Amino acid sequence: MMRRGTTLAAGLAALLLLTSCSGPQAAPEKTGGTVRIAVNDWVGYRASAAVLGELLEEKLGYEVKTVELTEAQSWEGLEKGTVDVIVENWGREAEKKTYIEEKKVAVSAGRNGNKGIIGWYVPQWMVEKYPDITDWRNLNKYAHLFRTSKTGDLGQILDGDPSYVTNDEALVRNLGLDYKVVYSGSEDALIKAARRATERREALLMYFYEPQWLFTQLKLVKINLPPYAIGCDADAAKVGCDYPPYLLDKIVSRRFADTGGKAYELVRNFVWTNDQQNAVANDMADNGLSAEQAARKWIEANEIVWKDWVPS
């Protein structure tokens, strides 16, 4: 009896162990090490970081730590060893030269699939009322519409965080525009300004960018600045052209590329579209979901997209 009971107990224990390991809700133990992802302060970036982080934790068993930093600080973190991954890099050619080419402490992990656009935008109602306002050569004619208490007799161009990629002060100066750049301080402030200008039909000329979930809710129209040509922005002080199109990429520390194993493979494989990012960002910004909740919602509905990102 004792021997039979021991055998039965051992069998039950083995069955329970097998069930706990193979059940659909079981996540792997955190045995893969730690991945530190820089998080820059705009919702689209946070959406990408959240999805990547969830997959690293739930599918590969890594511990993910997010580090809140500006774009420039993120690159410094790659050198200091406090950051492993930048998920969404907007150009940053100076940093690439410094940290990738010269110091050799970082490498590109390929494109992340997002196509970035930076420019100046006005609400749709302004284009309907002033059809020629989208030509930069007509902006001085309308400068009086954009005057604020901060700009006096000049029109206002509302920018976000001064650490964002921006040539706006040089553009105003070099194009001879009767405007002044005012920094709102954040993406959230830009979004609030765009909503208010649309709802109240207030004049607004603002720095903005795509991918951006707000475009799923309201219409903003891009100003046609002098066309971008390769090299036209080589001298930051003399820029007089539009922003280039950005094929956004991922940057990782060289140490992580060399030793990151499957985590590095997942980061390298991570590629999604503007619409996919906007879906997660919209859930975070407008539907009340946390970054983790929005990421899990998207992951549950889109296995066909991400399954090939995860190394076997």
Buried (B, 14 or more C-beta within 10 A) or exposed (E): EEEEEEEEEEEEEEEEEEEEEEEEEEEEEEEBBEBBBBBBBBBBBBBBBBBBBBBBBBBBBBBBEBBEBBBEBBBBBBBEEBBBBBBBBBBBEEBBEBBBEEEEBBBBBBBBBBEBBBBBBBBEBBBEEBEEBBEBEBBBEBBEBBBEEEBEEBBBBBBBBEBBBBBBBBBBBBBEBBBBBBBBEBBBBBBEBBBEBBEEEBBBBBBBBBBBBBBEEBEBBBBBBBEBEEEBBEEEEEBBBBBBEBEBBBBBBBBBBEEBBBBBBBBBBBBBBBEBBBBBBBBBBBEEBEBEBBBBBBBEEBEEBBEEBBBE
